[in-house]
Amino acid sequence: MERQTLQQQTPIYHVCQECGGEGCEACADLCIVEGDLSPINGVIGIKARYVLCQDCLRVLPYTDELHQTEGSCICGGDMCGCGGCDEQAHMLFAGVRDYRLLEIQSPISGWSAEGGFTL
């Protein structure tokens, strides 16, 4: 049998043991979003930071530019990366949808990082 290099081997993808791939706090801490396995900062002890759109609840990785620029979301809303908004983003990734826990004004039926909320 011929020895293969790492580049030649078939990649192995892991599914979260907590939720089976449905989305949970462990997935959020590892930045696993809809099959995206990178970056896996949680493994090395770095918690990912996010900006949260104040209008549609879209979530993007934190940058100073997004945090400081008004109207930086594609919907025209302002992105915020303060500690509270970052925590709300982590809650959304963990599957929290209760508007009272998220401290938003009305119930939502669904959410995705790319598309924001649905009513």
NORMOWO-V201962 format. One record per pair of residues at least 6 apart in sequence whose ideal C-beta (glycine too) atoms are under 8 Angstrom apart, sorted by sequence separation. I is the first residue (numbers start at 1). J is the second residue. D is the distance in whole Angstrom. If there is no record, write none. Layout:
I|J|D ; I|J|D
This chain:
15|21|5 ; 18|24|5 ; 21|27|8 ; 27|33|8 ; 41|47|7 ; 42|48|7 ; 52|58|8 ; 53|59|8 ; 60|66|6 ; 66|72|5 ; 71|77|7 ; 72|78|7 ; 73|79|5 ; 96|102|6 ; 99|105|7 ; 111|117|5 ; 18|25|8 ; 19|26|7 ; 31|38|7 ; 41|48|5 ; 52|59|6 ; 65|72|7 ; 71|78|6 ; 72|79|5 ; 99|106|6 ; 110|117|7 ; 111|118|7 ; 16|24|6 ; 18|26|4 ; 19|27|6 ; 31|39|6 ; 32|40|8 ; 51|59|7 ; 70|78|5 ; 99|107|5 ; 110|118|4 ; 18|27|7 ; 31|40|7 ; 39|48|7 ; 50|59|5 ; 51|60|5 ; 99|108|6 ; 108|117|4 ; 109|118|5 ; 16|26|6 ; 30|40|5 ; 31|41|6 ; 50|60|7 ; 51|61|8 ; 69|79|7 ; 91|101|7 ; 92|102|7 ; 108|118|7 ; 109|119|6 ; 16|27|5 ; 30|41|8 ; 31|42|7 ; 50|61|6 ; 51|62|5 ; 91|102|6 ; 97|108|6 ; 108|119|6 ; 30|42|4 ; 49|61|7 ; 50|62|6 ; 51|63|7 ; 67|79|6 ; 97|109|8 ; 107|119|8 ; 29|42|4 ; 30|43|7 ; 48|61|7 ; 49|62|4 ; 66|79|5 ; 67|80|7 ; 97|110|8 ; 106|119|8 ; 16|30|8 ; 48|62|8 ; 67|81|4 ; 88|102|6 ; 97|111|7 ; 51|66|5 ; 58|73|6 ; 66|81|7 ; 67|82|8 ; 88|103|7 ; 16|32|7 ; 51|67|5 ; 58|74|7 ; 31|48|5 ; 56|73|7 ; 58|75|7 ; 29|47|7 ; 55|73|7 ; 29|48|8 ; 56|75|5 ; 58|77|8 ; 60|79|7 ; 62|81|5 ; 84|103|8 ; 92|111|6 ; 53|73|4 ; 55|75|6 ; 93|113|7 ; 51|72|8 ; 55|76|7 ; 56|77|6 ; 92|113|8 ; 13|35|8 ; 53|75|6 ; 55|77|3 ; 14|37|8 ; 54|77|5 ; 55|78|8 ; 13|37|7 ; 53|77|4 ; 54|78|5 ; 62|86|7 ; 53|78|7 ; 54|79|7 ; 53|79|6 ; 54|80|6 ; 52|79|7 ; 51|79|4 ; 52|80|6 ; 51|80|6 ; 52|81|8 ; 51|81|4 ; 59|89|5 ; 50|81|7 ; 54|85|8 ; 57|88|8 ; 49|81|6 ; 52|85|4 ; 59|92|7 ; 51|85|7 ; 52|86|7 ; 59|93|7 ; 50|85|8 ; 51|86|8 ; 57|92|7 ; 50|86|5 ; 52|88|6 ; 49|86|5 ; 52|89|5 ; 51|89|8 ; 50|89|4 ; 50|90|7 ; 75|116|7 ; 57|104|8 ; 57|108|8 ; 60|113|8 ; 57|111|6 ; 59|113|4 ; 58|113|7 ; 58|114|7 ; 58|115|7 ; 58|116|4 ; 56|115|8 ; 57|116|5 ; 33|93|7 ; 56|116|3 ; 57|117|5 ; 29|90|8 ; 55|116|8 ; 56|117|6 ; 28|90|5 ; 53|116|6 ; 25|90|7 ; 28|93|3 ; 27|93|7 ; 28|94|5 ; 27|94|8 ; 25|93|8 ; 25|94|4 ; 23|93|7 ; 24|94|6 ; 25|95|8 ; 23|94|7 ; 24|95|6 ; 23|95|5 ; 22|95|7 ; 19|95|8 ; 34|112|8 ; 34|113|8 ; 33|113|5
